[in-house]
Amino acid sequence: MTDFLLVGGGIIGLGLAYELSRRGMTVTVVEQGEWGGQASSAAAGMLAPLKEFSQPGPMLELGMKSLELYPDWVEQLEAITGIDVQACKSGLLTVALTEEEAIPLQEKYKRQKASGYAVQWMTGQEMRRVEPLLTEEAKAGIYSPEEGHINNRMLLNALVAACRRLGATLVSGSVVTKMAIEGSQVVGVETTTGPLRAAHTVIASGAWAGIMVDWLGFSVPVRPVRGQVASVSSSGIPLRTVIFGTSGYITPKLDGKIVLGATEDDAGFQRHVTLSGLSRVLDGVMPYVPALHSAAFQQAWAGLRPATADSMPLLGPVPGWQGVSIAGGHFRNGILLSPVTAKVMADYLESGREEPLQPFLPSRFLGSTMSK
Ligand SMILES: Cc1cc2nc3c(=O)[nH]c(=O)nc-3n(C[C@H](O)[C@H](O)[C@H](O)COP(=O)(O)OP(=O)(O)OC[C@H]3O[C@@H](n4cnc5c(N)ncnc54)[C@H](O)[C@@H]3O)c2cc1C
């Protein structure tokens, strides 16, 4: 019997397990495959709330809070584990190639600037001073110097190592098959390798969270959205900045890779790379950095983003049950949102106070509750 059982060993489950362990709780994490082997290792690792959330509101606030938490989060993880997670505040350029594309970007810039965020409006020439490899075709865009990226695979390794160091029990290769229930209390889960019991179970199973919550008769709209990405070698292509265009993004990492992305496909739980997906990714990025035409191709891969019906995460208790919560539905931004999710969920699990989780509470989907 453990205080907390996390179902799912992606960035969200491992991040929360780390935070709870740091606070002195006993924690078990159960993962069906390899640690971080699904969406969390497929991600490009960008930390880009200003790019991702164009409207002021709860998502931008959550994203900015997480970006703010990142330096400490990384520093502590590196101190505990000695693993360099390659965090980089590279800055990010959102680029318009035509005057027409520049119009909505300028609107976004004005909104964010008026709210006090660190963004700059730049001409094509100014952007090329920031990133000399940017195409001559770039007309204008937004530069956000505070955004950047991380090596999400190294971050996952660090979280696993830190959880172990702090005494968490990590069970991989074990598939959760149902919830263990006593009355209206969830007391743990049944798995293919035996029962696991806990005072509180947190469903952090990414694109599979909806299936698990369904077992409790509560329907949350979580669906998988496949993202296909590719990488090329940065050798001879010394990019400095993340570049985002209307048809793709280019993320130069510190490990010698440039990650190019990404599709958004409704393909159910299929996770393979398709030729048309790969060709869309490559065609989408090359107009922004012509030097990519001669880049050495490395790899292509895909992952399943956990998307909710309103594109906001699900954080908090499963309505109608004791002893069970959800931390999921982070869609395109689970890497960015991992520290803030760990913090707000751990605060809730310690205090029982739900208000700080508004408007992310799963109960917002109560209309879709099915009978238990
Ligand atoms: C191509 C792509 C690019 C992305 N780029 C970025 C980015 O640049 N920045 C960013 O912030 N985010 C990005 N994301 C989004 C980010 O990857 C996700 O939001 C995040 O990884 C979700 O984390 P998770 O832990 O909820 O899900 P997952 O990583 O999918 O983890 C859930 C885990 O639960 C396990 N599980 C499921 N069912 C069971 C079961 N029955 N029993 C036991 N275990 C189970 C799974 O095996 C899995 O490991 C990207 C995603 C993709 C696909």
PDBQT file of the ligand as one rigid body, heavy atoms in Angstrom, charges set to zero:
ROOT
HETATM    1  C1  LIG A 401       5.161  14.865 -32.368  1.00  0.00    +0.000 C 
HETATM    2  C2  LIG A 401       4.901  15.520 -31.046  1.00  0.00    +0.000 A 
HETATM    3  C3  LIG A 401       5.551  16.702 -30.748  1.00  0.00    +0.000 A 
HETATM    4  C4  LIG A 401       5.321  17.311 -29.507  1.00  0.00    +0.000 A 
HETATM    5  N1  LIG A 401       6.034  18.431 -29.202  1.00  0.00    +0.000 NA
HETATM    6  C5  LIG A 401       5.876  19.005 -27.985  1.00  0.00    +0.000 A 
HETATM    7  C6  LIG A 401       6.660  20.136 -27.616  1.00  0.00    +0.000 A 
HETATM    8  O1  LIG A 401       7.489  20.594 -28.391  1.00  0.00    +0.000 OA
HETATM    9  N2  LIG A 401       6.464  20.677 -26.393  1.00  0.00    +0.000 N 
HETATM   10  C7  LIG A 401       5.560  20.180 -25.498  1.00  0.00    +0.000 A 
HETATM   11  O2  LIG A 401       5.403  20.732 -24.410  1.00  0.00    +0.000 OA
HETATM   12  N3  LIG A 401       4.814  19.096 -25.817  1.00  0.00    +0.000 NA
HETATM   13  C8  LIG A 401       4.945  18.502 -27.031  1.00  0.00    +0.000 A 
HETATM   14  N4  LIG A 401       4.186  17.427 -27.379  1.00  0.00    +0.000 N 
HETATM   15  C9  LIG A 401       3.120  16.994 -26.470  1.00  0.00    +0.000 C 
HETATM   16  C10 LIG A 401       3.644  16.124 -25.353  1.00  0.00    +0.000 C 
HETATM   17  O3  LIG A 401       4.475  15.134 -25.891  1.00  0.00    +0.000 OA
HETATM   18  C11 LIG A 401       2.463  15.485 -24.612  1.00  0.00    +0.000 C 
HETATM   19  O4  LIG A 401       1.522  16.464 -24.209  1.00  0.00    +0.000 OA
HETATM   20  C12 LIG A 401       2.968  14.775 -23.349  1.00  0.00    +0.000 C 
HETATM   21  O5  LIG A 401       4.021  13.904 -23.670  1.00  0.00    +0.000 OA
HETATM   22  C13 LIG A 401       1.851  14.008 -22.659  1.00  0.00    +0.000 C 
HETATM   23  O6  LIG A 401       2.432  13.333 -21.581  1.00  0.00    +0.000 OA
HETATM   24  P1  LIG A 401       1.673  12.169 -20.833  1.00  0.00    +0.000 P 
HETATM   25  O7  LIG A 401       2.571  11.707 -19.762  1.00  0.00    +0.000 OA
HETATM   26  O8  LIG A 401       0.311  12.647 -20.467  1.00  0.00    +0.000 OA
HETATM   27  O9  LIG A 401       1.444  11.063 -21.973  1.00  0.00    +0.000 OA
HETATM   28  P2  LIG A 401       2.406   9.889 -22.469  1.00  0.00    +0.000 P 
HETATM   29  O10 LIG A 401       3.791  10.329 -22.653  1.00  0.00    +0.000 OA
HETATM   30  O11 LIG A 401       1.725   9.257 -23.651  1.00  0.00    +0.000 OA
HETATM   31  O12 LIG A 401       2.411   8.893 -21.244  1.00  0.00    +0.000 OA
HETATM   32  C14 LIG A 401       1.295   8.137 -20.880  1.00  0.00    +0.000 C 
HETATM   33  C15 LIG A 401       1.817   6.771 -20.490  1.00  0.00    +0.000 C 
HETATM   34  O13 LIG A 401       0.732   5.976 -19.995  1.00  0.00    +0.000 OA
HETATM   35  C16 LIG A 401       1.010   4.640 -20.343  1.00  0.00    +0.000 C 
HETATM   36  N5  LIG A 401      -0.202   3.843 -20.300  1.00  0.00    +0.000 N 
HETATM   37  C17 LIG A 401      -1.308   3.964 -21.078  1.00  0.00    +0.000 A 
HETATM   38  N6  LIG A 401      -2.202   3.011 -20.798  1.00  0.00    +0.000 NA
HETATM   39  C18 LIG A 401      -1.662   2.251 -19.813  1.00  0.00    +0.000 A 
HETATM   40  C19 LIG A 401      -2.097   1.104 -19.110  1.00  0.00    +0.000 A 
HETATM   41  N7  LIG A 401      -3.280   0.516 -19.353  1.00  0.00    +0.000 N 
HETATM   42  N8  LIG A 401      -1.286   0.571 -18.165  1.00  0.00    +0.000 NA
HETATM   43  C20 LIG A 401      -0.072   1.139 -17.871  1.00  0.00    +0.000 A 
HETATM   44  N9  LIG A 401       0.389   2.232 -18.529  1.00  0.00    +0.000 NA
HETATM   45  C21 LIG A 401      -0.386   2.788 -19.481  1.00  0.00    +0.000 A 
HETATM   46  C22 LIG A 401       1.583   4.763 -21.755  1.00  0.00    +0.000 C 
HETATM   47  O14 LIG A 401       2.330   3.608 -22.110  1.00  0.00    +0.000 OA
HETATM   48  C23 LIG A 401       2.411   6.021 -21.684  1.00  0.00    +0.000 C 
HETATM   49  O15 LIG A 401       3.783   5.783 -21.460  1.00  0.00    +0.000 OA
HETATM   50  C24 LIG A 401       4.405  16.760 -28.591  1.00  0.00    +0.000 A 
HETATM   51  C25 LIG A 401       3.770  15.570 -28.885  1.00  0.00    +0.000 A 
HETATM   52  C26 LIG A 401       4.024  14.921 -30.104  1.00  0.00    +0.000 A 
HETATM   53  C27 LIG A 401       3.363  13.617 -30.398  1.00  0.00    +0.000 C 
ENDROOT
TORSDOF 0
